[in-house]
């Protein structure tokens, strides 16, 4: 039986990613990487804090808690009849994810990382010269280019 293994990440919605990065760095979190206006990850005692862009007013936002699972497809198959899932698993550049609700109505995510795809993307970003800037597109990056004229590499 598949089970969750740990908290993979906590996601905080931000209207201004750069301001969020500065704020959390002042609190002592270590910046892992920052893709200008698109995404940032910080470390807090071994727990990743992801900063995700949004234009939604604070009242409509949620904090995203992401649980890691070794085999997301197997977990999904084992639990899909429970009605907990909000969608089917989807593949992103960094891994496979699915959203679900707990009995209290809290929305959470399950995540199976795909580290090789992330490494390949970081290499491609570095090779193509995208996201050049301080602490942008460092190792562990999982998003596309941040230049407006080049939305993806």
C-alpha positions in Angstrom: 0.0 0.0 0.0 1.3 3.4 -1.0 1.6 6.1 1.8 2.8 9.6 2.0 6.4 9.9 3.1 6.9 13.5 4.2 5.9 17.1 3.7 7.6 17.9 0.3 6.8 21.6 0.3 4.6 24.3 1.7 3.4 26.7 -1.0 2.7 30.4 -0.2 0.9 32.5 -2.8 2.6 35.9 -3.4 1.5 39.0 -5.5 5.2 40.0 -5.7 7.7 37.1 -5.7 10.7 39.3 -5.2 9.2 41.0 -2.1 8.3 37.6 -0.7 11.9 36.3 -1.3 13.3 39.4 0.5 10.8 39.0 3.4 11.5 35.3 4.0 15.3 35.8 3.7 15.1 38.5 6.4 13.4 35.9 8.6 16.4 33.7 8.0 15.2 31.2 5.3 17.9 30.2 2.8 17.1 30.9 -0.8 17.4 27.8 -2.9 16.5 29.4 -6.3 14.4 32.2 -7.7 12.9 32.5 -11.2 12.0 36.1 -11.5 8.2 36.6 -11.3 7.5 32.9 -11.7 8.6 30.9 -8.7 11.0 30.8 -5.7 12.0 28.1 -3.3 13.5 28.6 0.2 14.6 26.2 2.8 13.3 26.2 6.4 15.0 23.5 8.4 14.8 21.0 5.6 11.3 21.9 4.6 10.9 23.6 1.2 8.8 26.8 1.1 7.6 27.6 -2.4 6.5 31.1 -3.4 4.0 31.0 -6.2 2.7 34.1 -8.1 -0.9 35.1 -7.8 -3.1 38.1 -8.6 -5.9 36.9 -6.4 -6.9 38.9 -3.3 -5.7 37.4 0.0 -9.2 36.3 1.1 -9.3 33.8 -1.8 -5.8 32.4 -1.4 -4.7 29.2 0.3 -1.5 27.8 1.6 -0.6 24.7 -0.2 0.8 21.7 1.7 2.4 19.2 -0.6 3.0 15.6 0.6 5.6 13.4 -1.1 4.6 9.9 -2.3 6.9 7.4 -3.9 4.5 6.1 -6.6 1.7 8.7 -7.1 -0.1 6.6 -9.8 -0.3 3.6 -7.5 -1.5 5.8 -4.6 -4.1 7.3 -6.9 -5.4 3.9 -8.0 -5.6 2.7 -4.4 -7.6 5.7 -3.3 -9.5 7.0 -6.3 -12.8 5.4 -5.3 -12.8 7.4 -1.9 -13.8 10.6 -3.7 -11.0 12.5 -2.1 -9.3 13.6 -5.4 -10.2 16.9 -7.1 -8.5 15.9 -10.4 -6.5 13.2 -12.0 -2.7 13.2 -11.6 -1.0 15.6 -14.0 2.6 15.7 -15.1 4.6 18.9 -14.8 8.3 19.6 -15.5 9.2 18.8 -11.9 7.0 15.9 -11.1 3.5 14.4 -11.0 0.9 16.0 -8.8 -2.8 15.6 -7.8 -4.9 17.7 -5.5 -7.3 16.2 -2.9 -9.5 17.3 0.0 -9.3 16.0 3.5 -12.5 15.4 5.6 -12.3 19.0 6.8 -12.4 20.4 3.3 -8.7 21.4 3.3 -7.1 21.2 -0.2 -3.7 19.5 -0.3 -1.5 18.0 -2.9 0.4 14.8 -3.5 3.7 15.0 -5.3 6.0 12.5 -6.9 9.2 14.3 -8.0 10.9 13.5 -11.3 14.5 14.6 -10.4 16.1 13.7 -13.7 13.6 15.9 -15.6 14.5 18.7 -13.2 18.2 18.2 -13.7 17.7 18.1 -17.5 15.7 21.4 -17.4 18.3 23.1 -15.2 21.0 22.1 -17.7 18.9 23.3 -20.7 18.2 26.6 -19.0 21.9 27.1 -18.2 23.0 26.0 -21.7 20.5 28.4 -23.4 21.4 31.4 -21.1 17.9 31.8 -19.7 17.2 33.4 -16.3 20.7 34.8 -15.9 20.7 36.8 -12.7 21.6 36.4 -9.0 20.4 33.1 -7.7 18.2 32.4 -10.6 18.0 29.0 -12.3 20.3 27.5 -9.7 20.4 23.7 -9.3 17.0 22.4 -8.3 15.2 24.8 -10.7 11.9 23.4 -12.0 10.4 26.1 -14.1 10.9 27.5 -17.6 12.7 30.7 -18.6 11.8 33.9 -16.9 12.4 36.2 -19.9 9.2 37.6 -21.3 10.5 37.1 -24.9 11.3 33.5 -24.2 8.5 32.0 -22.1 10.0 28.5 -22.3 13.4 27.0 -23.2 
